[in-house]
Amino acid sequence: MSTIDIAREQIDAFNAGDWDRFQATLDPDCVYDEPGTQRHVEGSDAILEINRGWREAFPDAHGTIERAVAADGTVPLEITWEGTQSGPLQTPEGELPPSNRQVTVKAAEVFDVEGEKVKEAHHYFDMAGMLQQLGASG
């Protein structure tokens, strides 16, 4: 599997809600950063929990990969995320109750791949724009 295939597998497995498949591409000591929510976690179990939380908040969440490149084990993906917030969402300010609003959020996720495992993932997205679409900010 190429490094791009491994990064794409993360998004495809998330889209399918296939958590075994999702976790299979992660190194057990993987590091994940999500600057928009100020989350930094270490370990595949913790990363899995964050992604399950996103899926609970947006059960119909779907990421479309718009662009992918690879160089020296680093794979940046440009992603468009879409979904309806029908579950509670954890934010840096606390829990946001379901809004039942649809959002479209542009994002970039950068994966560092060693062998056939993700060692690091950094997920950048427009948190302020997402909260505005949810009606949680002016």
C-alpha positions, -999 to 999 in steps of 0.1 A, spaced: 0 0 0 14 34 -9 16 62 17 -13 80 -1 -34 48 1 -27 45 38 -38 82 43 -69 77 21 -78 45 41 -81 67 73 -108 88 56 -125 59 39 -127 39 71 -140 70 90 -167 74 63 -177 38 67 -177 40 105 -154 9 104 -133 14 135 -113 -18 132 -102 -7 97 -96 28 109 -74 17 138 -55 -9 116 -36 19 98 -25 36 130 8 29 148 -1 21 185 20 51 195 5 75 169 2 112 178 -28 132 167 -32 170 168 -64 189 162 -55 226 166 -91 238 160 -103 220 191 -69 223 210 -67 185 213 -35 166 213 -36 129 220 -12 100 219 -20 64 211 -43 47 186 -70 41 213 -73 78 221 -73 88 184 -101 63 178 -122 78 206 -119 113 192 -130 101 158 -159 82 174 -169 114 191 -170 133 158 -191 104 143 -215 106 173 -219 144 168 -222 140 130 -236 105 123 -238 111 86 -203 127 84 -185 122 51 -151 133 40 -143 138 3 -107 139 -6 -101 168 -30 -64 164 -34 -36 142 -21 2 143 -25 31 125 -10 67 132 -3 92 114 19 64 97 40 43 128 45 9 129 29 -12 160 31 -49 156 21 -73 184 12 -107 173 25 -142 186 24 -162 174 54 -200 174 53 -225 163 79 -255 171 101 -249 177 138 -276 155 153 -255 146 184 -237 166 211 -204 181 200 -174 186 223 -159 220 217 -131 239 235 -158 259 253 -179 228 263 -206 206 249 -227 220 221 -262 204 220 -275 190 187 -284 217 162 -297 194 134 -278 217 110 -257 206 81 -222 219 78 -195 219 50 -160 223 63 -128 226 43 -98 209 60 -63 196 55 -50 166 73 -13 158 72 -2 123 78 34 111 86 35 74 75 63 49 84 60 15 69 23 9 66 12 28 97 3 64 105 28 77 130 14 113 132 -17 131 120 -23 168 121 -59 178 113 -65 215 104 -100 228 98 -121 259 100 -136 255 135 -150 291 136 -167 286 103 -182 253 114 -195 268 146 -210 297 126 -228 272 103 -241 254 135 -255 287 148 -232 286 178 -213 319 170 -222 352 154 
